[in-house]
Amino acid sequence: MKFEKAGIPAILFASTAFLPLARSIVQTSGLEDLRIVIIDHPLGGISEDDLAARIDAAYEQAVSLLEEAGEAAPDGSSSGPAPTAVTSGSTNGSTNGSAATRDADAPAVPDASDAPPAAAGGVDDGVNAALDELRQALANDGAGLAVARASDDEIAVELTFTDETCMDCVIPPPTLEAIITDALQRSGYEQPVSVLDPRAD
């Protein structure tokens, strides 16, 4: 993302299970147009041939996006069409040998102006709904997200782990807090947000 902010075209790779999380990070970072290559999940527990096919497809699509951006254009031009998210492979591990598949069906990052108002009389329910996508993404690494406190004055969210949690896989605390805050603000919540993270102990 530092490259993209510096004006150097970059690619974000994300598996389908983590696409909502990737989009949240991109949105929070102010890089709504960052190019994303989407790879079928999972990447572990599949055959070497399937994994190699997904890698090859992702590579081809990344090169295609960079060429569109002008980064790899033969004439050295730096202009190109707006970045486009693409899908790599399919759920059965096969790949599409044609041009990059456009991510027309992937959920778009919501615009803040389209955010619904906070749920009246049910702060906890509204907060839970606002965090659903992030909660599902964290569950892929064995982590949970619970609302510890929710009032008109503050919202406290607790990150929970189990023995099966991939500790190194979970989003770092500062980034996670920024994503949670952004998700809540997009749902109409302006209260101060705190994240109870066991890793901070």
Contacts in CASP RR format, 6 or more apart in sequence:
PFRMAT RR
TARGET T0000
AUTHOR 0000-0000-0000
METHOD contacts of the structure
MODEL  1
MKFEKAGIPAILFASTAFLPLARSIVQTSGLEDLRIVIIDHPLGGISEDD
LAARIDAAYEQAVSLLEEAGEAAPDGSSSGPAPTAVTSGSTNGSTNGSAA
TRDADAPAVPDASDAPPAAAGGVDDGVNAALDELRQALANDGAGLAVARA
SDDEIAVELTFTDETCMDCVIPPPTLEAIITDALQRSGYEQPVSVLDPRA
D
1 10 0 8 1.000
1 12 0 8 1.000
1 26 0 8 1.000
1 29 0 8 1.000
1 31 0 8 1.000
1 34 0 8 1.000
3 9 0 8 1.000
3 10 0 8 1.000
4 10 0 8 1.000
4 31 0 8 1.000
4 34 0 8 1.000
5 31 0 8 1.000
8 71 0 8 1.000
9 35 0 8 1.000
9 65 0 8 1.000
9 66 0 8 1.000
9 69 0 8 1.000
9 70 0 8 1.000
9 71 0 8 1.000
9 83 0 8 1.000
10 34 0 8 1.000
10 35 0 8 1.000
11 35 0 8 1.000
11 36 0 8 1.000
11 37 0 8 1.000
11 62 0 8 1.000
11 65 0 8 1.000
11 66 0 8 1.000
12 22 0 8 1.000
12 26 0 8 1.000
12 34 0 8 1.000
12 35 0 8 1.000
12 36 0 8 1.000
12 37 0 8 1.000
13 36 0 8 1.000
13 37 0 8 1.000
13 39 0 8 1.000
13 58 0 8 1.000
13 62 0 8 1.000
14 21 0 8 1.000
14 22 0 8 1.000
14 36 0 8 1.000
14 37 0 8 1.000
14 38 0 8 1.000
14 39 0 8 1.000
15 38 0 8 1.000
15 39 0 8 1.000
15 40 0 8 1.000
15 41 0 8 1.000
15 42 0 8 1.000
15 43 0 8 1.000
16 38 0 8 1.000
16 39 0 8 1.000
16 40 0 8 1.000
16 41 0 8 1.000
17 41 0 8 1.000
17 42 0 8 1.000
17 137 0 8 1.000
17 140 0 8 1.000
18 41 0 8 1.000
18 137 0 8 1.000
18 140 0 8 1.000
19 36 0 8 1.000
19 38 0 8 1.000
19 106 0 8 1.000
19 107 0 8 1.000
20 107 0 8 1.000
20 133 0 8 1.000
20 134 0 8 1.000
20 136 0 8 1.000
20 137 0 8 1.000
21 133 0 8 1.000
21 134 0 8 1.000
21 137 0 8 1.000
21 138 0 8 1.000
21 171 0 8 1.000
21 179 0 8 1.000
22 36 0 8 1.000
23 36 0 8 1.000
23 107 0 8 1.000
23 108 0 8 1.000
23 109 0 8 1.000
24 109 0 8 1.000
24 133 0 8 1.000
24 134 0 8 1.000
24 179 0 8 1.000
24 182 0 8 1.000
24 183 0 8 1.000
25 171 0 8 1.000
25 175 0 8 1.000
25 179 0 8 1.000
26 32 0 8 1.000
26 34 0 8 1.000
26 36 0 8 1.000
26 109 0 8 1.000
27 109 0 8 1.000
27 182 0 8 1.000
28 175 0 8 1.000
28 178 0 8 1.000
28 179 0 8 1.000
28 182 0 8 1.000
32 109 0 8 1.000
33 82 0 8 1.000
33 83 0 8 1.000
34 83 0 8 1.000
35 62 0 8 1.000
35 65 0 8 1.000
35 66 0 8 1.000
35 69 0 8 1.000
35 83 0 8 1.000
35 84 0 8 1.000
35 85 0 8 1.000
36 83 0 8 1.000
36 85 0 8 1.000
36 86 0 8 1.000
36 103 0 8 1.000
37 58 0 8 1.000
37 61 0 8 1.000
37 62 0 8 1.000
37 65 0 8 1.000
37 85 0 8 1.000
37 86 0 8 1.000
37 88 0 8 1.000
38 85 0 8 1.000
38 86 0 8 1.000
38 87 0 8 1.000
38 88 0 8 1.000
38 103 0 8 1.000
38 106 0 8 1.000
39 54 0 8 1.000
39 57 0 8 1.000
39 58 0 8 1.000
39 88 0 8 1.000
39 89 0 8 1.000
40 54 0 8 1.000
40 87 0 8 1.000
40 88 0 8 1.000
40 89 0 8 1.000
40 90 0 8 1.000
40 91 0 8 1.000
40 93 0 8 1.000
41 140 0 8 1.000
43 51 0 8 1.000
43 54 0 8 1.000
44 51 0 8 1.000
46 93 0 8 1.000
50 93 0 8 1.000
53 89 0 8 1.000
53 93 0 8 1.000
53 94 0 8 1.000
53 95 0 8 1.000
54 88 0 8 1.000
54 89 0 8 1.000
54 93 0 8 1.000
54 95 0 8 1.000
56 95 0 8 1.000
57 88 0 8 1.000
57 89 0 8 1.000
57 95 0 8 1.000
57 96 0 8 1.000
57 97 0 8 1.000
58 88 0 8 1.000
60 97 0 8 1.000
60 100 0 8 1.000
61 86 0 8 1.000
61 88 0 8 1.000
61 100 0 8 1.000
61 101 0 8 1.000
63 72 0 8 1.000
64 86 0 8 1.000
64 99 0 8 1.000
64 100 0 8 1.000
65 83 0 8 1.000
65 84 0 8 1.000
65 86 0 8 1.000
65 100 0 8 1.000
66 72 0 8 1.000
67 73 0 8 1.000
68 80 0 8 1.000
68 81 0 8 1.000
68 83 0 8 1.000
68 84 0 8 1.000
69 80 0 8 1.000
69 83 0 8 1.000
70 76 0 8 1.000
70 77 0 8 1.000
70 78 0 8 1.000
70 79 0 8 1.000
70 80 0 8 1.000
71 78 0 8 1.000
84 100 0 8 1.000
84 102 0 8 1.000
84 103 0 8 1.000
85 102 0 8 1.000
85 103 0 8 1.000
85 106 0 8 1.000
86 100 0 8 1.000
86 101 0 8 1.000
86 102 0 8 1.000
86 103 0 8 1.000
87 101 0 8 1.000
87 102 0 8 1.000
87 103 0 8 1.000
87 106 0 8 1.000
88 95 0 8 1.000
89 95 0 8 1.000
89 96 0 8 1.000
89 101 0 8 1.000
90 96 0 8 1.000
110 186 0 8 1.000
112 185 0 8 1.000
112 186 0 8 1.000
115 185 0 8 1.000
115 186 0 8 1.000
115 187 0 8 1.000
115 188 0 8 1.000
116 187 0 8 1.000
116 188 0 8 1.000
117 188 0 8 1.000
118 126 0 8 1.000
118 187 0 8 1.000
118 188 0 8 1.000
118 189 0 8 1.000
119 125 0 8 1.000
119 126 0 8 1.000
119 129 0 8 1.000
123 150 0 8 1.000
123 151 0 8 1.000
123 152 0 8 1.000
123 155 0 8 1.000
124 147 0 8 1.000
124 150 0 8 1.000
126 187 0 8 1.000
127 147 0 8 1.000
127 150 0 8 1.000
127 155 0 8 1.000
127 157 0 8 1.000
127 184 0 8 1.000
127 187 0 8 1.000
127 189 0 8 1.000
128 147 0 8 1.000
129 187 0 8 1.000
130 183 0 8 1.000
130 184 0 8 1.000
130 186 0 8 1.000
130 187 0 8 1.000
130 189 0 8 1.000
131 145 0 8 1.000
131 147 0 8 1.000
131 157 0 8 1.000
131 180 0 8 1.000
131 183 0 8 1.000
131 184 0 8 1.000
133 183 0 8 1.000
134 145 0 8 1.000
134 179 0 8 1.000
134 180 0 8 1.000
134 183 0 8 1.000
135 144 0 8 1.000
135 145 0 8 1.000
138 144 0 8 1.000
138 145 0 8 1.000
138 159 0 8 1.000
138 170 0 8 1.000
138 171 0 8 1.000
141 165 0 8 1.000
141 166 0 8 1.000
141 169 0 8 1.000
141 170 0 8 1.000
142 161 0 8 1.000
142 162 0 8 1.000
142 164 0 8 1.000
142 165 0 8 1.000
142 166 0 8 1.000
143 159 0 8 1.000
143 160 0 8 1.000
143 161 0 8 1.000
143 165 0 8 1.000
143 170 0 8 1.000
144 159 0 8 1.000
144 160 0 8 1.000
144 161 0 8 1.000
145 157 0 8 1.000
145 158 0 8 1.000
145 159 0 8 1.000
145 160 0 8 1.000
145 180 0 8 1.000
146 157 0 8 1.000
146 158 0 8 1.000
146 160 0 8 1.000
147 155 0 8 1.000
147 156 0 8 1.000
147 157 0 8 1.000
147 158 0 8 1.000
148 156 0 8 1.000
148 157 0 8 1.000
148 158 0 8 1.000
148 196 0 8 1.000
149 155 0 8 1.000
149 156 0 8 1.000
150 156 0 8 1.000
151 191 0 8 1.000
152 191 0 8 1.000
153 191 0 8 1.000
153 192 0 8 1.000
154 191 0 8 1.000
154 192 0 8 1.000
154 193 0 8 1.000
154 194 0 8 1.000
155 184 0 8 1.000
155 189 0 8 1.000
155 191 0 8 1.000
155 192 0 8 1.000
155 193 0 8 1.000
155 194 0 8 1.000
156 193 0 8 1.000
156 194 0 8 1.000
156 195 0 8 1.000
156 196 0 8 1.000
157 180 0 8 1.000
157 193 0 8 1.000
157 194 0 8 1.000
157 195 0 8 1.000
157 196 0 8 1.000
158 195 0 8 1.000
158 196 0 8 1.000
159 170 0 8 1.000
159 176 0 8 1.000
159 195 0 8 1.000
159 196 0 8 1.000
159 197 0 8 1.000
159 198 0 8 1.000
159 199 0 8 1.000
160 198 0 8 1.000
161 167 0 8 1.000
161 170 0 8 1.000
161 198 0 8 1.000
167 199 0 8 1.000
170 176 0 8 1.000
170 199 0 8 1.000
171 179 0 8 1.000
173 195 0 8 1.000
173 197 0 8 1.000
173 199 0 8 1.000
173 200 0 8 1.000
176 195 0 8 1.000
176 197 0 8 1.000
177 193 0 8 1.000
177 195 0 8 1.000
177 197 0 8 1.000
180 193 0 8 1.000
180 195 0 8 1.000
181 193 0 8 1.000
184 191 0 8 1.000
184 193 0 8 1.000
END
